[in-house]
Amino acid sequence: MTTSQGKMSELIQELRNRRVFRVAAVYLGVGYAILESSSIIIPMLGFSETIVKIILAILVFGLPISLGLAWMFQMTPDGLRRSPKEGEKQTSGEKPLTSNVAIVVLLVIIAGLLSYQSFSPGRLGSSNEESGGVLDSKSIAVLPFTPFTKTEDDQSFADGMHDDILTQLSKVADLKVISRTSVMQYKETTMLISDIARELGVAHILEGSVRRAGDQIRIVAQLINAETDEHLWAETYDRGYADIFAVQSDVAKKIASALKARLTPREASYIESRYTDDPEAWEWYLKAKLLYDAEIADKDSVITQLERAIAQDSNFLLPYVLLTRLQSWFYFDGTGTDPSPERFEKAKQALAKAESLHSDAPETHMARGYFQYYGFRNYQAAMEEMSLALEMQPNNTELLAGIAYIKRRLGLWEESTRFMEKAVSLDPNNAQKVSETRDIFAMQRDWGSSLKYQERLEAITSWQGSEVATGRYYLELWQSGGDIQHARAVLDDIVARSGKELNRSKRFRQARLERNFDRALAIAYEDGNLAGEELVTLYHSIGGSRLKLALDSVIVAIEVELAETPENWAPYADKGVTLAMQGRLEEAIQLGNKAVAMMPLSRDALAGADALNILGDIYMWSGYQEKAIEIYEQVLSVPCWVNRVDFLIDPYYDPLRDNPGFKKLLGQQSG
């Protein structure tokens, strides 16, 4: 052993003899226990988390001091003693407080703190399914508030209070809050509180009533344990109308306190923040938001209400946020319902105003996210903005769904699915979110999971909705592996439920799959509203002079679309297919490749797969079968609406039926 090694061994032995290692272990253990206790207790008391950081700094500073004192002294049951010198033996009476018993007790305390962190209420799964059937003790549904009178003003006021309190509660990460869409069906319900809570998967219900008389308001709210019917908190507010914002914040904070939810200083600040002091501007905004949430077709009427709110208070953030989202949606990178430069400019101006008012507000981050999404298809930037907003509003289902849509576009399908299912867990009666979750599984060709959400959709939505009927027909067709007779039985049941007119396109498709082209033609002409693409596929199957006329009419419609939106990839792809059917092969292939270059998979996993699939169609109709099959293989390797069942049964793909490569693609031939 070298001299240096010997000295190191002697130093280690001396540190052991003086119990320095034990002191270090105990100090670190006690420090951890203090920090964990502080992180639990201090937020509950409403104090700043800065105190926890100060405690950490003190503990770090104290460590070298404690080790120095341990070198010189020992704390024993008899008091402070000098540490034994080198070679001295420690007697049993001098046993220090860093004994094995003290360390075991400390380990038990640390284990208890860890158990609290893992199993304390609110840290269980956010839904019944996620937590194995155990309800989250900090879950809550806020029922629609009841107005004392049935006047339109009182009803509007009640809806506004309900919406705003939900918005405030959504900012508390330690709560699970059911979204407004899913509780509206319980308006004026006679159901028991326990039954409502069971349907929504929550442990608590908040119900309330409101009255407005001139400048005075009365708000009565009570928080109920759904299982025991115990009233955990109740309060009556008699205030002036100008105090409405303070009441909303107070209700949210007291609910969080009653449910023992951890409310961080930042969350408390969000709850207390207000973007207007003008109740009339707030009312105009709420009318717009409630119209928007109702998914009315006339989105311009929502804009009208938002403009009235802005006219009342030009510095009110929230109308500009919703305006940004709406105007961007109209535009959607040149592919929306009004893809005009004017729409884009309006969205840009609304966002600029929002940023000038509150640049770092969660709502502003959300507005930026939608502007990047719809205005530029810049999905990475959109996701970053949405994620920042979600940190500040963790129960906001629109943000959860928005992030799911963005991740889907980025090709992050597992993450997209997780976010979408989380959104549905907080908004279980929202038909749009349920159907989107169904579709995400369908595009991943997980028919079983997709059908689970289809069944949920059928439970909450009328069969008169096309989403319900279409989902059931196609999922049954695909899951059966293309059993056309089974699809016929399913379609007959759907038609009996919802009528022939609603299901015209499905009836047309079923007739084509059965190769009953005469019936398909009769269905296509039923109401005179002929879809050009449907007729093209039909006429190509049955032949005849009408095919040329159908192709010519489709070209005319596409040329109009190209003139209006030359930056949109889809018309180029559609025109390419049509030209290929006309025999104009070189031009068709050129247009198909142009569409893919404009919308590659790397830019948009969803639209990119569609563009690539249409390019495969163009090569198929142009006679380049091997190239078409190569492209179809690539399309089938990524989640999208294309699947092998359609290749197997649709007459559209008859040109490839005898191709060995196509049979291999369908699994009909090995090697």
NUKE-645014 format. One line per 3 residues: number of its first residue (from 0); their letters; for each residue x, y, z of C-alpha. Coordinates in Angstrom, 1 decimal. Layout:
N
NUM = A = X,Y,Z; ...
//
This chain:
671
0 = MTT = 0.0,0.0,0.0; 1.3,3.4,-0.9; 1.7,6.2,1.6
3 = SQG = -1.2,8.2,0.1; -3.4,5.1,0.2; -2.5,4.6,3.8
6 = KMS = -3.3,8.1,4.8; -6.6,8.0,3.0; -7.5,4.7,4.9
9 = ELI = -6.6,6.4,8.1; -8.7,9.4,7.4; -11.7,7.3,6.5
12 = QEL = -11.3,5.3,9.7; -11.0,8.4,11.7; -14.2,9.8,10.1
15 = RNR = -16.0,6.6,11.1; -14.6,6.7,14.6; -15.9,10.3,15.0
18 = RVF = -19.3,9.3,13.5; -19.0,11.9,10.8; -20.6,9.6,8.1
21 = RVA = -23.5,8.9,10.5; -24.0,12.6,11.1; -24.0,13.3,7.4
24 = AVY = -26.6,10.5,6.8; -28.9,11.8,9.6; -28.5,15.4,8.5
27 = LGV = -29.4,14.6,4.9; -32.4,12.5,6.1; -33.7,15.1,8.4
30 = GYA = -33.2,17.8,5.7; -35.2,15.7,3.2; -38.0,15.2,5.8
33 = ILE = -38.0,19.0,6.5; -38.2,19.8,2.7; -40.9,17.3,2.0
36 = SSS = -43.0,18.5,4.9; -42.5,22.1,3.9; -43.6,21.5,0.3
39 = III = -46.8,19.9,1.6; -47.7,22.3,4.4; -46.6,25.7,3.1
42 = PML = -48.8,25.8,-0.1; -51.7,24.6,2.1; -51.2,27.7,4.3
45 = GFS = -51.2,29.9,1.2; -47.6,31.0,1.7; -45.2,31.6,-1.1
48 = ETI = -43.1,28.6,-2.4; -40.1,30.9,-2.0; -40.1,29.9,1.7
51 = VKI = -39.3,26.3,0.6; -36.3,27.6,-1.4; -35.0,29.6,1.6
54 = ILA = -35.2,26.4,3.8; -33.2,24.5,1.1; -30.6,27.2,1.1
57 = ILV = -30.3,27.1,4.9; -30.0,23.3,4.9; -27.2,23.4,2.2
60 = FGL = -25.3,26.1,4.1; -25.7,24.1,7.4; -24.3,20.8,6.0
63 = PIS = -20.5,21.7,6.2; -21.0,23.3,9.6; -22.7,20.2,11.0
66 = LGL = -19.9,18.0,9.6; -17.3,20.2,11.2; -19.0,20.1,14.6
69 = AWM = -19.3,16.3,14.2; -15.5,16.1,13.8; -15.1,17.9,17.1
72 = FQM = -18.1,16.9,19.2; -20.8,14.3,19.7; -24.3,14.9,20.9
75 = TPD = -25.2,12.1,23.4; -28.1,11.5,25.8; -25.9,13.1,28.5
78 = GLR = -25.2,16.2,26.4; -22.4,17.5,24.2; -19.1,15.6,24.5
81 = RSP = -15.8,15.8,22.8; -15.4,13.3,20.0; -13.0,10.4,20.9
84 = KEG = -9.4,10.9,19.9; -7.6,8.6,17.6; -7.4,5.2,19.2
87 = EKQ = -9.9,5.9,22.0; -12.8,3.5,22.4; -16.3,4.8,22.8
90 = TSG = -18.2,3.4,25.8; -21.8,2.4,25.7; -22.7,5.4,27.9
93 = EKP = -21.3,7.7,25.3; -23.5,6.3,22.5; -24.5,9.3,20.3
96 = LTS = -27.9,10.3,18.9; -26.7,9.0,15.5; -27.3,5.5,16.7
99 = NVA = -28.9,2.7,14.6; -32.2,3.3,16.4; -32.3,7.0,15.4
102 = IVV = -31.5,6.1,11.8; -34.3,3.5,11.7; -36.8,6.0,13.1
105 = LLV = -35.7,8.5,10.5; -36.2,6.0,7.7; -39.7,5.3,8.9
108 = IIA = -40.5,9.0,8.8; -39.1,9.4,5.3; -41.1,6.3,4.1
111 = GLL = -44.2,7.9,5.5; -43.6,11.1,3.6; -43.0,9.2,0.4
114 = SYQ = -46.2,7.2,0.9; -48.1,10.5,1.4; -46.7,11.8,-1.9
117 = SFS = -47.7,8.7,-3.7; -51.1,7.9,-2.2; -52.4,11.2,-0.9
120 = PGR = -55.8,12.3,-2.3; -55.6,13.9,-5.6; -52.5,12.0,-6.6
123 = LGS = -54.5,9.0,-7.7; -55.5,8.5,-11.3; -57.5,11.3,-12.8
126 = SNE = -60.4,9.0,-13.8; -62.0,5.8,-12.6; -60.3,3.8,-15.3
129 = ESG = -56.9,5.2,-14.6; -57.0,4.6,-10.9; -58.5,1.1,-11.1
132 = GVL = -62.0,2.2,-10.1; -61.0,4.4,-7.2; -62.5,7.9,-7.4
135 = DSK = -60.2,10.8,-7.3; -61.1,12.5,-4.0; -60.4,15.9,-5.5
138 = SIA = -62.7,15.4,-8.5; -65.6,17.8,-9.0; -68.4,18.5,-11.4
141 = VLP = -70.1,21.9,-11.3; -73.8,21.7,-12.3; -75.4,24.5,-14.3
144 = FTP = -76.5,27.3,-11.9; -80.2,27.8,-11.5; -81.6,31.3,-12.0
147 = FTK = -84.2,32.4,-9.4; -86.3,33.7,-12.3; -86.8,32.4,-15.9
150 = TED = -86.0,35.7,-17.6; -83.5,35.7,-20.4; -81.2,38.0,-18.5
153 = DQS = -81.2,35.8,-15.4; -80.6,32.7,-17.5; -77.7,34.3,-19.3
156 = FAD = -76.3,35.5,-16.0; -76.5,32.0,-14.5; -74.8,30.5,-17.5
159 = GMH = -72.1,33.1,-17.3; -71.4,32.5,-13.7; -71.3,28.7,-14.3
162 = DDI = -68.8,29.0,-17.1; -66.5,31.4,-15.3; -66.3,29.4,-12.1
165 = LTQ = -65.4,26.3,-14.2; -62.7,28.4,-15.9; -61.3,29.4,-12.6
168 = LSK = -61.3,25.9,-11.2; -59.6,24.6,-14.3; -56.5,26.5,-13.2
171 = VAD = -55.9,24.2,-10.2; -53.7,21.3,-11.2; -54.6,19.3,-8.0
174 = LKV = -58.3,19.2,-9.0; -60.0,17.1,-11.6; -62.7,19.3,-13.0
177 = ISR = -65.4,18.1,-15.5; -65.8,20.4,-18.5; -68.9,22.5,-19.0
180 = TSV = -70.1,20.6,-22.1; -70.5,17.4,-20.2; -72.5,18.9,-17.3
183 = MQY = -75.0,20.9,-19.4; -77.3,17.9,-19.9; -78.0,17.9,-16.2
186 = KET = -79.6,21.4,-16.4; -82.9,21.3,-14.5; -82.4,17.6,-14.0
189 = TML = -84.3,15.5,-11.4; -81.5,13.0,-11.1; -79.9,12.3,-7.7
192 = ISD = -76.6,13.9,-7.0; -75.0,10.5,-6.5; -76.2,9.2,-9.9
195 = IAR = -74.9,12.3,-11.7; -71.5,11.9,-9.9; -71.4,8.2,-10.9
198 = ELG = -72.0,9.0,-14.5; -69.3,11.7,-14.6; -66.8,9.8,-12.4
201 = VAH = -66.4,12.4,-9.7; -66.5,12.5,-5.9; -68.1,15.9,-5.5
204 = ILE = -70.8,18.1,-7.0; -71.1,21.9,-6.8; -74.6,23.3,-7.3
207 = GSV = -75.8,26.8,-7.0; -78.4,29.4,-7.8; -78.2,33.1,-8.8
210 = RRA = -80.4,36.1,-8.8; -79.8,39.5,-10.4; -81.9,42.5,-9.5
213 = GDQ = -80.6,45.7,-11.0; -77.1,46.3,-9.6; -77.4,43.7,-6.9
216 = IRI = -76.7,40.0,-7.2; -77.3,37.0,-4.9; -75.3,33.8,-5.5
219 = VAQ = -75.8,30.7,-3.4; -73.3,27.8,-3.8; -72.9,24.5,-2.0
222 = LIN = -70.3,21.7,-2.3; -71.6,18.2,-1.8; -69.9,14.9,-1.2
225 = AET = -71.7,12.8,-3.7; -71.3,9.5,-1.8; -72.4,10.7,1.6
228 = DEH = -74.6,13.7,0.6; -72.6,15.7,3.1; -72.4,19.5,2.5
231 = LWA = -68.7,20.3,2.7; -69.1,24.0,2.1; -71.9,26.5,1.4
234 = ETY = -72.1,30.2,1.2; -74.4,33.0,0.1; -73.0,36.1,-1.6
237 = DRG = -75.1,39.3,-1.5; -73.0,41.7,-3.5; -73.1,44.6,-5.9
240 = YAD = -72.9,43.5,-9.6; -69.5,45.1,-9.9; -68.1,42.6,-7.3
243 = IFA = -69.0,39.6,-9.6; -65.4,38.9,-10.4; -64.3,38.8,-6.8
246 = VQS = -67.1,36.3,-6.1; -66.0,34.0,-8.8; -62.4,34.0,-7.5
249 = DVA = -63.6,33.5,-3.9; -65.8,30.5,-4.8; -62.9,28.8,-6.7
252 = KKI = -60.5,29.3,-3.9; -62.9,28.0,-1.2; -63.7,24.9,-3.2
255 = ASA = -60.0,24.2,-3.6; -59.6,24.6,0.2; -62.7,22.5,1.0
258 = LKA = -61.3,19.6,-1.1; -57.8,20.1,0.4; -56.4,20.7,-3.0
261 = RLT = -52.9,22.1,-3.2; -53.2,25.7,-4.5; -49.8,27.1,-5.5
264 = PRE = -49.2,30.9,-5.4; -49.1,31.0,-9.1; -52.5,29.3,-9.4
267 = ASY = -53.9,31.6,-6.8; -52.6,34.5,-8.8; -54.3,33.1,-12.0
270 = IES = -57.6,32.7,-10.1; -57.5,36.3,-8.8; -56.6,37.8,-12.2
273 = RYT = -59.3,39.6,-14.1; -59.1,40.9,-17.7; -61.9,43.5,-17.4
276 = DDP = -63.7,45.5,-14.8; -66.7,46.1,-17.1; -69.5,43.7,-16.4
279 = EAW = -71.3,44.6,-19.6; -68.2,43.7,-21.7; -67.9,40.5,-19.7
282 = EWY = -71.6,39.7,-20.6; -71.0,40.3,-24.3; -68.0,38.0,-24.3
285 = LKA = -69.8,35.3,-22.4; -72.7,35.4,-25.0; -70.1,34.9,-27.7
288 = KLL = -68.3,32.1,-25.9; -71.5,30.2,-25.1; -72.5,30.4,-28.8
291 = YDA = -69.1,29.2,-29.8; -69.2,26.3,-27.3; -72.6,25.3,-28.7
294 = EIA = -70.9,24.8,-32.0; -73.3,26.8,-34.0; -72.8,26.9,-37.8
297 = DKD = -73.0,30.7,-38.0; -69.5,31.5,-36.6; -69.8,35.1,-37.8
300 = SVI = -72.5,35.7,-35.2; -70.0,34.8,-32.6; -67.6,37.4,-34.0
303 = TQL = -70.3,40.0,-33.8; -70.7,39.4,-30.1; -67.0,39.6,-29.6
306 = ERA = -66.8,42.9,-31.4; -69.5,44.3,-29.1; -67.4,43.2,-26.0
309 = IAQ = -64.4,45.0,-27.5; -66.4,48.1,-28.2; -67.4,48.1,-24.5
312 = DSN = -63.8,47.5,-23.3; -61.1,47.7,-25.9; -58.5,46.4,-23.4
315 = FLL = -60.4,43.2,-22.6; -58.1,40.3,-23.5; -60.5,37.4,-23.9
318 = PYV = -62.5,38.6,-26.9; -59.2,39.1,-28.8; -58.1,35.5,-27.9
321 = LLT = -61.4,34.0,-29.3; -61.2,36.2,-32.3; -57.7,35.0,-33.1
324 = RLQ = -58.9,31.4,-32.9; -62.0,31.9,-35.0; -60.4,34.0,-37.8
327 = SWF = -57.5,31.6,-38.0; -59.9,28.7,-38.2; -61.7,30.4,-41.1
330 = YFD = -58.4,30.7,-42.9; -56.5,27.4,-41.9; -53.5,27.9,-44.1
333 = GTG = -55.5,28.5,-47.2; -57.7,25.4,-46.8; -60.4,26.7,-44.4
336 = TDP = -63.9,27.8,-45.1; -62.7,31.3,-46.0; -59.0,31.1,-46.9
339 = SPE = -58.7,34.7,-47.8; -55.8,37.1,-47.0; -58.4,39.3,-45.2
342 = RFE = -59.2,36.5,-42.7; -55.5,35.9,-42.1; -54.9,39.6,-41.5
345 = KAK = -57.8,39.8,-39.0; -56.4,36.9,-37.1; -53.0,38.5,-37.0
348 = QAL = -54.4,41.8,-35.8; -56.4,40.2,-33.0; -53.4,38.2,-31.8
351 = AKA = -51.2,41.4,-31.9; -53.7,43.1,-29.6; -53.9,40.2,-27.2
354 = ESL = -50.1,40.1,-27.0; -50.0,43.9,-26.3; -52.4,43.4,-23.4
357 = HSD = -51.2,40.3,-21.7; -48.3,38.6,-23.5; -47.7,35.8,-21.0
360 = APE = -51.4,35.0,-20.1; -52.4,31.4,-20.7; -55.1,32.5,-23.0
363 = THM = -52.6,34.5,-25.1; -50.4,31.4,-25.4; -53.4,29.4,-26.6
366 = ARG = -54.2,32.1,-29.2; -50.6,32.0,-30.5; -50.9,28.2,-30.6
369 = YFQ = -54.0,28.3,-32.8; -52.5,31.0,-35.0; -49.4,28.9,-35.6
372 = YYG = -51.6,25.8,-36.2; -54.2,27.3,-38.6; -52.2,30.1,-40.0
375 = FRN = -48.9,28.4,-40.9; -49.2,24.7,-40.0; -46.2,25.3,-37.8
378 = YQA = -47.2,22.5,-35.5; -44.0,22.5,-33.3; -44.5,26.2,-32.4
381 = AME = -48.2,25.6,-31.9; -47.5,22.7,-29.5; -45.0,24.8,-27.5
384 = EMS = -47.5,27.6,-27.0; -50.4,25.2,-26.1; -48.2,23.4,-23.6
387 = LAL = -47.3,26.6,-21.9; -51.0,27.4,-21.7; -51.8,24.0,-20.3
390 = EMQ = -49.3,24.4,-17.5; -51.4,27.4,-16.3; -54.8,25.8,-17.0
393 = PNN = -54.3,22.0,-16.5; -58.0,21.1,-16.6; -58.7,23.0,-19.9
396 = TEL = -60.1,20.3,-22.2; -59.8,22.5,-25.2; -56.1,22.8,-24.7
399 = LAG = -55.8,19.0,-24.1; -57.7,18.3,-27.3; -55.8,21.0,-29.2
402 = IAY = -52.4,19.4,-28.2; -53.8,16.0,-29.2; -54.6,17.3,-32.7
405 = IKR = -51.2,18.9,-33.0; -49.4,15.8,-32.0; -51.4,13.8,-34.5
408 = RLG = -50.2,16.2,-37.2; -46.6,15.7,-36.0; -47.0,11.9,-36.2
411 = LWE = -46.8,11.5,-32.4; -49.8,9.1,-32.4; -49.3,7.5,-28.9
414 = EST = -49.0,11.0,-27.3; -52.0,12.3,-29.3; -54.1,9.4,-28.1
417 = RFM = -53.1,9.9,-24.5; -54.0,13.6,-24.6; -57.3,13.0,-26.3
420 = EKA = -58.3,10.3,-23.8; -57.4,12.7,-21.0; -59.6,15.4,-22.6
423 = VSL = -62.5,12.9,-22.8; -62.0,11.9,-19.2; -62.7,15.5,-18.2
426 = DPN = -65.4,16.0,-20.9; -67.0,12.6,-21.2; -70.3,13.9,-22.8
429 = NAQ = -68.7,16.0,-25.5; -69.6,14.3,-28.8; -66.9,16.0,-30.8
432 = KVS = -64.1,14.9,-28.4; -65.5,11.4,-28.2; -65.7,11.1,-32.0
435 = ETR = -62.2,12.5,-32.5; -60.8,9.9,-30.0; -62.7,7.2,-31.9
438 = DIF = -61.1,8.5,-35.2; -57.6,8.6,-33.7; -57.9,4.9,-32.9
441 = AMQ = -59.4,4.1,-36.3; -56.6,5.8,-38.1; -54.2,3.6,-36.1
444 = RDW = -56.4,0.7,-37.3; -57.2,-0.3,-33.7; -60.8,-1.2,-34.4
447 = GSS = -61.6,-2.5,-31.0; -60.6,0.7,-29.1; -62.3,2.7,-31.8
450 = LKY = -65.6,0.9,-31.4; -65.4,1.5,-27.6; -65.6,5.2,-28.3
453 = QER = -68.2,4.7,-31.0; -70.4,3.0,-28.4; -69.8,6.0,-26.1
456 = LEA = -70.8,8.3,-28.9; -74.0,6.4,-29.5; -74.8,6.7,-25.8
459 = ITS = -74.6,10.4,-25.7; -75.7,11.5,-29.2; -78.8,11.0,-31.3
462 = WQG = -78.7,8.6,-34.2; -79.8,11.6,-36.4; -76.1,12.7,-36.2
465 = SEV = -74.1,11.7,-39.3; -71.0,11.1,-37.1; -72.8,8.3,-35.2
468 = ATG = -74.2,6.5,-38.3; -71.0,6.8,-40.4; -68.7,5.6,-37.6
471 = RYY = -70.8,2.5,-36.9; -71.0,1.6,-40.6; -67.3,1.9,-41.4
474 = LEL = -66.0,0.4,-38.2; -68.2,-2.7,-38.6; -67.1,-3.0,-42.2
477 = WQS = -63.4,-2.7,-41.3; -63.4,-4.8,-38.1; -65.2,-7.6,-40.0
480 = GGD = -62.4,-7.7,-42.5; -64.6,-6.5,-45.3; -67.6,-8.7,-44.8
483 = IQH = -70.0,-6.9,-47.2; -73.1,-8.9,-46.1; -72.4,-7.9,-42.5
486 = ARA = -72.0,-4.3,-43.6; -75.4,-4.6,-45.4; -77.1,-5.7,-42.2
489 = VLD = -75.5,-2.9,-40.2; -76.5,-0.3,-42.8; -80.1,-1.6,-42.8
492 = DIV = -80.2,-1.1,-39.1; -78.7,2.4,-39.4; -81.2,3.4,-42.1
495 = ARS = -84.1,2.1,-39.9; -82.8,4.3,-37.1; -82.0,7.5,-38.9
498 = GKE = -83.6,7.4,-42.4; -82.4,7.0,-46.0; -81.5,10.6,-46.7
501 = LNR = -79.0,11.0,-43.9; -77.2,7.8,-45.1; -77.2,8.4,-48.9
504 = SKR = -73.4,8.3,-49.2; -73.2,5.1,-47.2; -75.9,3.5,-49.2
507 = FRQ = -74.1,4.6,-52.4; -70.9,3.0,-51.2; -72.5,-0.2,-50.1
510 = ARL = -74.1,-0.6,-53.5; -70.7,-0.1,-55.1; -69.1,-2.6,-52.8
513 = ERN = -71.8,-5.1,-53.7; -71.0,-4.2,-57.4; -74.7,-3.3,-57.9
516 = FDR = -73.8,-0.3,-60.0; -77.4,0.3,-61.2; -78.6,0.7,-57.6
519 = ALA = -75.6,3.0,-56.9; -76.5,5.2,-59.9; -80.1,5.4,-58.7
522 = IAY = -78.9,6.5,-55.2; -76.6,9.1,-56.7; -79.5,10.7,-58.6
525 = EDG = -82.0,10.5,-55.7; -81.9,14.2,-54.8; -80.1,15.7,-57.8
528 = NLA = -77.2,16.7,-55.6; -74.6,14.6,-57.4; -71.1,14.4,-56.0
531 = GEE = -68.6,14.5,-58.9; -66.0,12.2,-57.4; -68.7,9.6,-56.5
534 = LVT = -69.9,9.6,-60.1; -66.4,9.3,-61.4; -65.7,6.2,-59.4
537 = LYH = -69.0,4.8,-60.4; -68.8,5.5,-64.1; -65.2,4.2,-64.2
540 = SIG = -66.6,0.9,-62.9; -69.5,0.6,-65.4; -67.9,2.5,-68.3
543 = GSR = -69.8,4.4,-70.9; -69.8,7.9,-72.4; -71.0,9.5,-69.1
546 = LKL = -67.5,9.0,-67.7; -66.0,11.7,-69.9; -68.8,14.2,-69.0
549 = ALD = -68.3,13.5,-65.3; -64.5,13.9,-65.5; -64.9,17.2,-67.4
552 = SVI = -67.3,18.5,-64.8; -64.9,17.6,-62.0; -62.0,19.4,-63.8
555 = VAI = -64.1,22.6,-64.0; -64.8,22.5,-60.3; -61.2,21.9,-59.4
558 = EVE = -60.0,24.7,-61.6; -62.2,27.1,-59.7; -60.8,25.9,-56.4
561 = LAE = -57.2,26.2,-57.7; -57.9,29.8,-58.7; -59.2,30.6,-55.2
564 = TPE = -56.6,28.7,-53.2; -53.5,28.1,-55.3; -51.5,27.4,-52.1
567 = NWA = -53.7,24.4,-51.2; -52.2,21.0,-52.1; -55.5,19.1,-52.4
570 = PYA = -56.9,20.5,-55.7; -53.6,19.6,-57.4; -53.9,16.0,-56.2
573 = DKG = -57.6,15.7,-57.2; -56.9,17.2,-60.6; -54.0,14.7,-61.0
576 = VTL = -56.3,11.7,-60.4; -58.9,13.1,-62.8; -56.3,13.7,-65.6
579 = AMQ = -55.0,10.2,-65.1; -58.4,8.8,-65.7; -58.6,10.9,-68.8
582 = GRL = -55.3,9.4,-70.0; -53.3,12.6,-69.6; -50.7,10.7,-67.7
585 = EEA = -47.6,12.9,-67.7; -49.5,16.0,-66.5; -51.3,13.8,-63.9
588 = IQL = -48.1,12.5,-62.4; -46.6,15.9,-62.3; -49.6,17.3,-60.4
591 = GNK = -49.6,14.4,-57.9; -45.9,14.9,-57.1; -46.5,18.6,-56.8
594 = AVA = -49.2,17.9,-54.2; -46.9,15.6,-52.2; -44.1,18.2,-52.3
597 = MMP = -46.5,20.8,-51.0; -47.7,18.5,-48.2; -45.1,15.9,-47.4
600 = LSR = -45.5,13.5,-44.4; -42.6,15.3,-42.7; -44.7,18.5,-42.6
603 = DAL = -48.1,17.0,-41.7; -48.5,13.3,-40.8; -52.3,13.5,-41.4
606 = AGA = -52.6,15.5,-44.6; -49.3,14.1,-45.9; -50.6,10.6,-45.8
609 = DAL = -53.7,11.7,-47.8; -51.5,13.4,-50.4; -49.3,10.3,-50.7
612 = NIL = -52.3,8.0,-51.1; -53.7,10.1,-53.9; -50.3,10.0,-55.7
615 = GDI = -50.6,6.2,-55.5; -54.0,6.4,-57.1; -52.6,8.6,-59.9
618 = YMW = -49.9,6.0,-60.6; -52.5,3.2,-60.5; -54.7,4.9,-63.1
621 = SGY = -51.7,5.8,-65.2; -50.7,2.1,-65.5; -47.6,2.3,-63.2
624 = QEK = -48.9,-0.5,-61.0; -45.6,-1.3,-59.2; -45.0,2.3,-58.3
627 = AIE = -48.6,2.6,-57.0; -48.2,-0.5,-54.8; -44.9,0.8,-53.5
630 = IYE = -46.6,4.0,-52.4; -49.6,2.2,-50.9; -47.2,0.1,-48.8
633 = QVL = -45.7,3.3,-47.5; -49.2,4.7,-46.7; -50.2,1.5,-44.9
636 = SVP = -47.1,1.8,-42.7; -48.3,5.0,-41.0; -51.6,5.8,-39.3
639 = CWV = -54.2,7.2,-41.6; -57.7,6.5,-43.0; -56.3,4.1,-45.6
642 = NRV = -56.5,0.4,-44.7; -56.2,-3.0,-46.3; -59.9,-3.8,-46.1
645 = DFL = -60.7,-1.0,-48.6; -58.0,-2.3,-50.9; -59.5,-5.7,-50.6
648 = IDP = -63.2,-4.9,-51.4; -63.4,-1.6,-53.3; -64.0,-1.8,-57.1
651 = YYD = -61.9,1.4,-57.3; -58.7,-0.8,-57.0; -59.8,-3.4,-59.7
654 = PLR = -56.9,-2.4,-62.0; -54.6,-4.0,-59.4; -56.6,-7.2,-58.7
657 = DNP = -54.4,-9.6,-60.6; -51.0,-8.0,-59.7; -48.9,-10.3,-57.5
660 = GFK = -47.5,-7.4,-55.6; -51.0,-6.2,-54.8; -52.0,-9.7,-53.6
663 = KLL = -49.0,-9.7,-51.4; -49.9,-6.3,-50.0; -53.3,-7.7,-49.1
666 = GQQ = -51.8,-10.8,-47.5; -53.2,-13.1,-50.2; -49.9,-14.3,-51.4
669 = SG = -46.6,-14.9,-49.6; -43.1,-14.6,-50.9
//
